[in-house]
Amino acid sequence: MSVVFYFDVVCPFAYLASLQIDKVAHEQGATVEWKPVLLGGIYNAVNPSLNEEYKQQQTNPTTPTNKKIVQGRDLFLQANRLSVALQFPDGHPRSSLLAQRLLSVLSPDLCRKIAQLLYRAYWVENLDISEEETFAKIIKRVLRTDPKSVIFLANNQRAKDKLRANTEEAISRGVFGVPSFYLPASNRLFFGGDRLHFVAWELQKAAGRGAGRPKGLPVRLKVGNGTEKREVRVYHDFASPWSYIGSTQIERIASESASRVVWKPIVLGALFKAYVHPFLYRVFI
């Protein structure tokens, strides 16, 4: 069994996933194929406005600012949960084109090793991987080769063609962002590092071990000493399936953390109308 891991070192969510995917797959007896893609190319194919936001850090009309703030907090919560360092580098997003091209033409073992090195350089050490001299110095930590040879390899036509092919393959399989995980055995695609437990589950089923709870699912943690009462406000609408799933879990989670739930009904359509692009409002309403 295998998992195809589509990634771009420019993405912080893919960085966190890169620290977990090998362990998740190994626990299920599977291997991982690290496959570099160009995130900007995926955005441009799926939704050109996303690519413009990605390049210019402008407000995307389909992504509310409030959602971006919450996603940013979630990112650092995930890093804290994994006990790993994470900081946004100066000038993010920097071009990862050199990195992704080079990774595309390396052997599987070297691709994984150097991708991990580049992730750390970008997301921990605040190094500019788009600058050729800096990029070559980073690669030299693993490949004892002339810096000019590294740049030549990353810029040759074979590397360009391979990265383009990887990106087009990902798009053809339904990938719309990274990290994405494709399971050839079941032709299933999962998106996001917070879906790795679903990857584990699918691998377990593909191996014929049933659909029991696999390793890697989020651990239930008890919070608080049981004496101080907290309040969890749940804003919900019966029209949302995600709201329904959340409603089946929140009372238990609140109880385990010595909290009480306060249910706050809202009109989801009103939120879409206030924060989201009018087209999406019409689609969902």
VENUR-V854064 format. One line per field, one symbol per residue. phi: phi as a letter, one per 20 degrees, with the letter a starting at -180 (. if undefined). psi: psi as a letter, one per 30 degrees, with the letter a starting at -180 (. if undefined). burial: I if it has 9 or more other C-alpha atoms within 8 Angstrom, else O. A space follows every 10 residues. Layout:
# VENUR-V854064
phi: ???
psi: ???
burial: ???
This chain:
# VENUR-V854064
phi: .bcedebbff efffgfffec fffgfgfdmd dddfcfcdgf ffgffebgff fffgfdlefe fecfggffff fffggfffff felcfbbfff mfeefdfgff ffgfdefgff gfffffffgf ffeceleefe egffgfffff fdefcfgfff ffffdfffff fffffgfffg ffenfcacfc cddgfdldcc cnfedffffg ffffffemdn dffefofgee decndndeed cdedebbffe fffffffedf ffffffdlcd edecfcdggf fgffddggff gfffe
psi: llkjjklkff keeeeeefff eeeeeefggl lkjjjkljee eeeeeejeee eeeeefhlkk ffjkeeeeee eeeeefeeee efhlkkkklk gkklkgeeee eeefglleee eeeeeeeeee eefefhkjff keeeeeeeef fejilkeeee eeeffleeee eeeeeeeeee efggkgllkk kkjeeghkkk kkfggffeee eeeeeffgga hljlkfkkkj kkklgfekkl kjkjklkffk eeeeeefffe eeeeefghlk kjkjkljeee eeeeflkeee eeef.
burial: IIIIIIIIII IIIIIIIIOO IIOIIIOIOI IIIIIIIIII IIIIOOOIII IIIIOOOOOI OOIIOOOIOO OOOOIIOIII OOOOOOOOIO OOOIOIOIII IIIIIOOOOO IIOIIIIIII IIIIOIOIII OOOIIIIIII OOOOOOIOOI IOIIIOOOII OIIIOIIOOI IOOOIOIIII IIIIOOOOII IIIOIIIOII IIIIIIOOOO OOOIOOOOOO OOOOOOOOOO OIOIOIIOOI OOIIOOOOOI IOOIIIIIII IOOOOOOIIO IIIOOIIOOI IOOOO
